[in-house]
């Protein structure tokens, strides 16, 4: 069986405009056995979600073109997908967190966060 046809490898989208953080998360997820796909903005994230039907989406709220809350809303209401979403933002304001959950987010992590803690949350969510 080739590496790419392993059915247990879960795909996830990393929607993050901070290139350094996106690459760090990609590296961390690859080492954990996941297949991470990186989008630098919300528009790219929507295209990747549509094309790849990921098992999980990691999504920054503050992004160019289309923000994370718009991505979440589009996926839930237009695409009708229940893909788990972990949202993150430096904007740890309560109203943003509440809005993310009301739109269908499954979890929220404030930046800066520990990549190890995020990985634990991902593993729990995908069990």
Secondary structure, 3 states (H helix, E strand, C coil): CCHHHCCCCCEEEEECCCHHHHHHHHHHHHHCCCEEEEECCHHHHHHHHHHHCCCEEEEECCCCCCCHHHHHHHHHHCCCCCCEEEEEECCCCHHHHHHHHHCCCCEEEECCCCHHHHHHHHHHHCC
